[in-house]
Amino acid sequence: MDDTTLYSIGELSRRTGLSVRTIRFYSDSGVVAPTTRSPAGYRLYDLDALLRLELLRTLRELGMDLATIQRVLDRELSVAEVAAAQADAIGVQIRVLQLRRSVLQAVARCGSGPEETKLMHRLTQLSGGERRRLIDDFINETFHTTDADPAAAAMVRAATPDLPDDPSSEQVAAWVELVELVGDEDFRARMRRTAGCQAAGRTLGIENEAGEELMDYTRQKVSGAMGSGVDPLGDEGAAVADDLVHRFAEALARTPDTEFRDWMAQQFEEAHDPRVDRYWRLVWIVNGWQVVPDLIPVHPWLVQALRHRLRTEADRSGGADHINPGV
């Protein structure tokens, strides 16, 4: 093969793997024009035409459109320039497909219905800026009151949830739940109160009275139960709660009765709202942060266990009117 060799369409087809019909189309389009014609009128192509066809086939297989390829063949664009642009475009397509896959996986895992599926899809289609504005609006509206703690607002803003471009199904589900949560007016009031206590580093009265040693024991005991998957509404959870009730009653010189258990539950509910703790858990998931066991709130689990035993005892006695139902 040399620069003077001429090829028929059939020969080009064998060498490039393109069909005769396709080569004829490219020839008629002027992308690869014939070099000359045989005495019988058949098209003949030189080495340059063969090389152009081989490059054209490669670029088409990489997904480039014919108009762009024409500009490359005419040296209006370099292969490197086109490749960079194409890689960026493919990157966008990949992220879109990954997001769709994550939404579908979340729908399958959560058993979502039609409306929830539409909501999940709509919320994940928001741009990064739109998602940030949604959370900014929540923070601004939650902490705009005169009694709001600026430190609390700063703490919440510092941990702004940011859904990545290629989220997992767990992150998608967490994002949807988070959006629904921040849109609830009652939750905003709870967040404002609880975040203020957390930002100020204030400890509960019961924590001060019980002492550091008992509180360390409580965190260790409840964290261990949570880590082992113990249900606060089950018998094992009740046993943990009973143990702690007796220890706190002894430390505070109180009687470990129903009244004390109810008081104890109210004390821990004061600055540890389950929905606020759920917010922080969802933020960790959405941001892909590692959950640090020592930072997992133990009080909501304990309150659940205490309240469950109170309800059980009330059901047995037939008198639940004096029991504070909690939040």
One Martini backbone bead per residue (centre of mass of N, CA, C, O) as a GRO file, in nm:
protein
  327
    1MET     BB    1   0.093   0.038   0.026
    2ASP     BB    2   0.039   0.363  -0.126
    3ASP     BB    3  -0.012   0.686  -0.250
    4THR     BB    4  -0.111   0.552  -0.543
    5THR     BB    5  -0.332   0.396  -0.435
    6LEU     BB    6  -0.644   0.256  -0.539
    7TYR     BB    7  -0.990   0.239  -0.425
    8SER     BB    8  -1.260   0.080  -0.388
    9ILE     BB    9  -1.540   0.046  -0.215
   10GLY     BB   10  -1.499  -0.253  -0.151
   11GLU     BB   11  -1.211  -0.218  -0.030
   12LEU     BB   12  -1.284  -0.020   0.189
   13SER     BB   13  -1.480  -0.206   0.333
   14ARG     BB   14  -1.271  -0.426   0.409
   15ARG     BB   15  -1.068  -0.225   0.566
   16THR     BB   16  -1.297  -0.074   0.765
   17GLY     BB   17  -1.599  -0.219   0.802
   18LEU     BB   18  -1.768  -0.071   0.611
   19SER     BB   19  -2.022  -0.017   0.428
   20VAL     BB   20  -2.099   0.065   0.113
   21ARG     BB   21  -2.338   0.247   0.184
   22THR     BB   22  -2.186   0.428   0.388
   23ILE     BB   23  -1.962   0.529   0.200
   24ARG     BB   24  -2.153   0.657  -0.004
   25PHE     BB   25  -2.272   0.861   0.193
   26TYR     BB   26  -2.004   1.008   0.260
   27SER     BB   27  -1.947   1.083  -0.031
   28ASP     BB   28  -2.212   1.247  -0.087
   29SER     BB   29  -2.146   1.445   0.169
   30GLY     BB   30  -1.817   1.511   0.152
   31VAL     BB   31  -1.631   1.368   0.362
   32VAL     BB   32  -1.546   1.137   0.130
   33ALA     BB   33  -1.403   1.189  -0.147
   34PRO     BB   34  -1.330   1.106  -0.447
   35THR     BB   35  -1.048   1.106  -0.641
   36THR     BB   36  -1.178   0.924  -0.870
   37ARG     BB   37  -1.241   0.752  -1.181
   38SER     BB   38  -1.316   0.511  -1.369
   39PRO     BB   39  -1.380   0.435  -1.694
   40ALA     BB   40  -1.666   0.317  -1.578
   41GLY     BB   41  -1.737   0.523  -1.313
   42TYR     BB   42  -1.594   0.440  -1.064
   43ARG     BB   43  -1.501   0.481  -0.754
   44LEU     BB   44  -1.197   0.630  -0.622
   45TYR     BB   45  -0.946   0.583  -0.359
   46ASP     BB   46  -0.718   0.694  -0.147
   47LEU     BB   47  -0.529   0.693   0.136
   48ASP     BB   48  -0.663   0.940   0.266
   49ALA     BB   49  -0.949   0.824   0.256
   50LEU     BB   50  -0.893   0.581   0.435
   51LEU     BB   51  -0.803   0.741   0.688
   52ARG     BB   52  -1.064   0.905   0.717
   53LEU     BB   53  -1.249   0.660   0.761
   54GLU     BB   54  -1.110   0.546   1.014
   55LEU     BB   55  -1.153   0.800   1.185
   56LEU     BB   56  -1.455   0.822   1.153
   57ARG     BB   57  -1.526   0.556   1.285
   58THR     BB   58  -1.402   0.612   1.562
   59LEU     BB   59  -1.568   0.872   1.627
   60ARG     BB   60  -1.848   0.741   1.604
   61GLU     BB   61  -1.799   0.525   1.832
   62LEU     BB   62  -1.759   0.781   2.040
   63GLY     BB   63  -2.027   0.977   1.956
   64MET     BB   64  -1.985   1.156   1.717
   65ASP     BB   65  -2.079   1.383   1.506
   66LEU     BB   66  -2.060   1.458   1.172
   67ALA     BB   67  -2.000   1.764   1.185
   68THR     BB   68  -1.752   1.739   1.371
   69ILE     BB   69  -1.590   1.545   1.197
   70GLN     BB   70  -1.561   1.732   0.957
   71ARG     BB   71  -1.386   1.942   1.115
   72VAL     BB   72  -1.155   1.747   1.170
   73LEU     BB   73  -1.091   1.666   0.874
   74ASP     BB   74  -1.054   1.991   0.807
   75ARG     BB   75  -0.890   2.117   1.061
   76GLU     BB   76  -1.076   2.296   1.263
   77LEU     BB   77  -1.029   2.054   1.456
   78SER     BB   78  -0.914   1.880   1.712
   79VAL     BB   79  -0.913   1.584   1.864
   80ALA     BB   80  -0.865   1.692   2.151
   81GLU     BB   81  -1.099   1.893   2.164
   82VAL     BB   82  -1.324   1.692   2.109
   83ALA     BB   83  -1.261   1.491   2.335
   84ALA     BB   84  -1.308   1.684   2.573
   85ALA     BB   85  -1.603   1.752   2.508
   86GLN     BB   86  -1.706   1.459   2.505
   87ALA     BB   87  -1.625   1.383   2.792
   88ASP     BB   88  -1.808   1.589   2.931
   89ALA     BB   89  -2.076   1.488   2.813
   90ILE     BB   90  -2.052   1.200   2.926
   91GLY     BB   91  -2.035   1.280   3.221
   92VAL     BB   92  -2.323   1.388   3.236
   93GLN     BB   93  -2.465   1.126   3.150
   94ILE     BB   94  -2.360   0.954   3.383
   95ARG     BB   95  -2.484   1.119   3.615
   96VAL     BB   96  -2.774   1.082   3.525
   97LEU     BB   97  -2.775   0.771   3.537
   98GLN     BB   98  -2.692   0.745   3.833
   99LEU     BB   99  -2.934   0.896   3.946
  100ARG     BB  100  -3.150   0.711   3.832
  101ARG     BB  101  -3.051   0.458   3.972
  102SER     BB  102  -3.080   0.563   4.263
  103VAL     BB  103  -3.380   0.614   4.254
  104LEU     BB  104  -3.465   0.324   4.182
  105GLN     BB  105  -3.333   0.191   4.429
  106ALA     BB  106  -3.495   0.352   4.638
  107VAL     BB  107  -3.773   0.259   4.547
  108ALA     BB  108  -3.720  -0.044   4.588
  109ARG     BB  109  -3.629  -0.029   4.893
  110CYS     BB  110  -3.894   0.150   4.996
  111GLY     BB  111  -4.162   0.105   4.836
  112SER     BB  112  -4.259   0.316   4.648
  113GLY     BB  113  -4.483   0.519   4.522
  114PRO     BB  114  -4.581   0.728   4.278
  115GLU     BB  115  -4.559   1.001   4.436
  116GLU     BB  116  -4.280   0.950   4.567
  117THR     BB  117  -4.130   0.907   4.303
  118LYS     BB  118  -4.180   1.190   4.185
  119LEU     BB  119  -4.052   1.344   4.417
  120MET     BB  120  -3.772   1.219   4.402
  121HIS     BB  121  -3.713   1.307   4.112
  122ARG     BB  122  -3.754   1.614   4.147
  123LEU     BB  123  -3.543   1.667   4.377
  124THR     BB  124  -3.291   1.545   4.212
  125GLN     BB  125  -3.316   1.769   3.970
  126LEU     BB  126  -3.191   1.967   4.121
  127SER     BB  127  -2.975   2.190   4.157
  128GLY     BB  128  -2.726   2.286   4.356
  129GLY     BB  129  -2.843   2.572   4.401
  130GLU     BB  130  -3.135   2.485   4.472
  131ARG     BB  131  -3.060   2.312   4.717
  132ARG     BB  132  -2.924   2.537   4.881
  133ARG     BB  133  -3.170   2.729   4.893
  134LEU     BB  134  -3.355   2.542   5.049
  135ILE     BB  135  -3.175   2.536   5.306
  136ASP     BB  136  -3.144   2.840   5.347
  137ASP     BB  137  -3.443   2.893   5.396
  138PHE     BB  138  -3.466   2.721   5.647
  139ILE     BB  139  -3.256   2.873   5.819
  140ASN     BB  140  -3.369   3.161   5.795
  141GLU     BB  141  -3.664   3.091   5.902
  142THR     BB  142  -3.575   2.959   6.177
  143PHE     BB  143  -3.350   3.213   6.264
  144HIS     BB  144  -3.516   3.507   6.251
  145THR     BB  145  -3.568   3.537   6.532
  146THR     BB  146  -3.496   3.705   6.825
  147ASP     BB  147  -3.447   3.420   6.998
  148ALA     BB  148  -3.229   3.336   6.824
  149ASP     BB  149  -2.932   3.158   6.781
  150PRO     BB  150  -2.653   3.232   6.600
  151ALA     BB  151  -2.488   2.974   6.666
  152ALA     BB  152  -2.699   2.776   6.563
  153ALA     BB  153  -2.706   2.870   6.270
  154ALA     BB  154  -2.405   2.821   6.217
  155MET     BB  155  -2.410   2.516   6.275
  156VAL     BB  156  -2.615   2.438   6.054
  157ARG     BB  157  -2.464   2.572   5.812
  158ALA     BB  158  -2.194   2.402   5.839
  159ALA     BB  159  -2.405   2.137   5.776
  160THR     BB  160  -2.481   2.138   5.486
  161PRO     BB  161  -2.658   1.970   5.271
  162ASP     BB  162  -2.496   1.778   4.985
  163LEU     BB  163  -2.580   1.646   4.701
  164PRO     BB  164  -2.441   1.453   4.496
  165ASP     BB  165  -2.409   1.365   4.161
  166ASP     BB  166  -2.354   1.045   4.275
  167PRO     BB  167  -2.575   0.904   4.441
  168SER     BB  168  -2.704   0.704   4.651
  169SER     BB  169  -2.987   0.556   4.751
  170GLU     BB  170  -2.957   0.656   5.044
  171GLN     BB  171  -2.917   0.958   4.975
  172VAL     BB  172  -3.183   1.002   4.830
  173ALA     BB  173  -3.372   0.923   5.064
  174ALA     BB  174  -3.254   1.132   5.265
  175TRP     BB  175  -3.315   1.387   5.102
  176VAL     BB  176  -3.623   1.360   5.091
  177GLU     BB  177  -3.667   1.353   5.398
  178LEU     BB  178  -3.532   1.626   5.455
  179VAL     BB  179  -3.719   1.809   5.291
  180GLU     BB  180  -3.975   1.736   5.449
  181LEU     BB  181  -3.872   1.828   5.727
  182VAL     BB  182  -3.795   2.140   5.665
  183GLY     BB  183  -4.114   2.201   5.587
  184ASP     BB  184  -4.177   2.188   5.893
  185GLU     BB  185  -4.283   2.399   6.137
  186ASP     BB  186  -4.248   2.232   6.395
  187PHE     BB  187  -3.954   2.154   6.342
  188ARG     BB  188  -3.833   2.439   6.344
  189ALA     BB  189  -3.891   2.495   6.641
  190ARG     BB  190  -3.725   2.258   6.749
  191MET     BB  191  -3.457   2.334   6.620
  192ARG     BB  192  -3.419   2.608   6.755
  193ARG     BB  193  -3.412   2.499   7.048
  194THR     BB  194  -3.200   2.264   7.027
  195ALA     BB  195  -2.963   2.410   6.882
  196GLY     BB  196  -2.916   2.613   7.109
  197CYS     BB  197  -2.819   2.407   7.318
  198GLN     BB  198  -2.589   2.284   7.149
  199ALA     BB  199  -2.426   2.547   7.088
  200ALA     BB  200  -2.393   2.618   7.406
  201GLY     BB  201  -2.336   2.347   7.572
  202ARG     BB  202  -2.579   2.259   7.729
  203THR     BB  203  -2.680   2.097   8.009
  204LEU     BB  204  -2.867   1.904   8.181
  205GLY     BB  205  -2.986   1.881   8.489
  206ILE     BB  206  -2.966   1.569   8.514
  207GLU     BB  207  -2.666   1.559   8.437
  208ASN     BB  208  -2.556   1.725   8.674
  209GLU     BB  209  -2.681   1.553   8.904
  210ALA     BB  210  -2.562   1.268   8.823
  211GLY     BB  211  -2.302   1.289   8.670
  212GLU     BB  212  -2.039   1.182   8.483
  213GLU     BB  213  -2.032   0.878   8.544
  214LEU     BB  214  -2.332   0.812   8.478
  215MET     BB  215  -2.333   0.933   8.192
  216ASP     BB  216  -2.118   0.746   8.075
  217TYR     BB  217  -2.275   0.488   8.132
  218THR     BB  218  -2.523   0.559   7.964
  219ARG     BB  219  -2.385   0.589   7.690
  220GLN     BB  220  -2.263   0.305   7.686
  221LYS     BB  221  -2.525   0.140   7.719
  222VAL     BB  222  -2.691   0.260   7.481
  223SER     BB  223  -2.484   0.228   7.253
  224GLY     BB  224  -2.470  -0.079   7.277
  225ALA     BB  225  -2.768  -0.130   7.211
  226MET     BB  226  -2.771   0.010   6.938
  227GLY     BB  227  -2.534  -0.155   6.808
  228SER     BB  228  -2.714  -0.434   6.862
  229GLY     BB  229  -3.025  -0.371   6.795
  230VAL     BB  230  -3.192  -0.275   7.025
  231ASP     BB  231  -3.516  -0.253   7.125
  232PRO     BB  232  -3.680  -0.008   7.309
  233LEU     BB  233  -3.967  -0.191   7.288
  234GLY     BB  234  -3.832  -0.419   7.431
  235ASP     BB  235  -3.707  -0.621   7.673
  236GLU     BB  236  -3.411  -0.522   7.656
  237GLY     BB  237  -3.480  -0.222   7.673
  238ALA     BB  238  -3.619  -0.237   7.950
  239ALA     BB  239  -3.369  -0.332   8.109
  240VAL     BB  240  -3.197  -0.082   8.057
  241ALA     BB  241  -3.396   0.124   8.177
  242ASP     BB  242  -3.417   0.003   8.462
  243ASP     BB  243  -3.124   0.035   8.539
  244LEU     BB  244  -3.118   0.348   8.507
  245VAL     BB  245  -3.341   0.426   8.699
  246HIS     BB  246  -3.200   0.317   8.957
  247ARG     BB  247  -2.940   0.486   8.933
  248PHE     BB  248  -3.072   0.767   8.932
  249ALA     BB  249  -3.232   0.741   9.194
  250GLU     BB  250  -2.983   0.703   9.372
  251ALA     BB  251  -2.830   0.968   9.290
  252LEU     BB  252  -3.112   1.150   9.362
  253ALA     BB  253  -3.286   1.040   9.594
  254ARG     BB  254  -3.504   0.847   9.464
  255THR     BB  255  -3.789   0.688   9.345
  256PRO     BB  256  -3.832   0.407   9.115
  257ASP     BB  257  -4.094   0.513   8.978
  258THR     BB  258  -4.325   0.629   8.763
  259GLU     BB  259  -4.277   0.928   8.821
  260PHE     BB  260  -3.970   0.920   8.775
  261ARG     BB  261  -3.973   0.812   8.488
  262ASP     BB  262  -4.129   1.050   8.369
  263TRP     BB  263  -3.929   1.271   8.452
  264MET     BB  264  -3.684   1.153   8.303
  265ALA     BB  265  -3.803   1.173   8.018
  266GLN     BB  266  -3.847   1.480   8.017
  267GLN     BB  267  -3.550   1.564   8.054
  268PHE     BB  268  -3.443   1.426   7.781
  269GLU     BB  269  -3.647   1.581   7.589
  270GLU     BB  270  -3.572   1.882   7.609
  271ALA     BB  271  -3.277   1.853   7.412
  272HIS     BB  272  -3.385   1.567   7.250
  273ASP     BB  273  -3.511   1.556   6.958
  274PRO     BB  274  -3.581   1.313   6.734
  275ARG     BB  275  -3.604   1.495   6.473
  276VAL     BB  276  -3.333   1.637   6.507
  277ASP     BB  277  -3.160   1.384   6.510
  278ARG     BB  278  -3.254   1.297   6.229
  279TYR     BB  279  -3.136   1.531   6.075
  280TRP     BB  280  -2.837   1.470   6.134
  281ARG     BB  281  -2.837   1.189   6.012
  282LEU     BB  282  -2.913   1.282   5.722
  283VAL     BB  283  -2.671   1.465   5.677
  284TRP     BB  284  -2.459   1.245   5.690
  285ILE     BB  285  -2.563   1.082   5.451
  286VAL     BB  286  -2.568   1.297   5.224
  287ASN     BB  287  -2.250   1.378   5.278
  288GLY     BB  288  -2.085   1.109   5.347
  289TRP     BB  289  -2.046   1.071   5.643
  290GLN     BB  290  -1.909   0.947   5.911
  291VAL     BB  291  -2.029   0.766   6.171
  292VAL     BB  292  -1.996   0.862   6.499
  293PRO     BB  293  -2.069   0.692   6.775
  294ASP     BB  294  -2.031   0.930   6.996
  295LEU     BB  295  -2.259   1.115   6.824
  296ILE     BB  296  -2.488   0.940   6.890
  297PRO     BB  297  -2.787   0.974   7.007
  298VAL     BB  298  -2.923   0.839   7.318
  299HIS     BB  299  -3.188   0.970   7.426
  300PRO     BB  300  -3.416   0.873   7.235
  301TRP     BB  301  -3.392   0.577   7.313
  302LEU     BB  302  -3.445   0.612   7.616
  303VAL     BB  303  -3.721   0.745   7.594
  304GLN     BB  304  -3.862   0.514   7.454
  305ALA     BB  305  -3.817   0.307   7.681
  306LEU     BB  306  -3.958   0.467   7.904
  307ARG     BB  307  -4.235   0.508   7.764
  308HIS     BB  308  -4.304   0.213   7.719
  309ARG     BB  309  -4.317   0.131   8.017
  310LEU     BB  310  -4.536   0.331   8.095
  311ARG     BB  311  -4.755   0.219   7.905
  312THR     BB  312  -4.755  -0.067   8.012
  313GLU     BB  313  -4.831   0.005   8.306
  314ALA     BB  314  -5.092   0.156   8.233
  315ASP     BB  315  -5.238  -0.082   8.099
  316ARG     BB  316  -5.237  -0.264   8.352
  317SER     BB  317  -5.389  -0.040   8.539
  318GLY     BB  318  -5.589   0.152   8.357
  319GLY     BB  319  -5.398   0.436   8.390
  320ALA     BB  320  -5.291   0.706   8.161
  321ASP     BB  321  -5.348   1.013   8.243
  322HIS     BB  322  -5.061   1.073   8.411
  323ILE     BB  323  -4.912   1.039   8.144
  324ASN     BB  324  -4.663   1.162   7.961
  325PRO     BB  325  -4.642   1.133   7.611
  326GLY     BB  326  -4.479   1.333   7.481
  327VAL     BB  327  -4.305   1.376   7.146
   0.00000   0.00000   0.00000
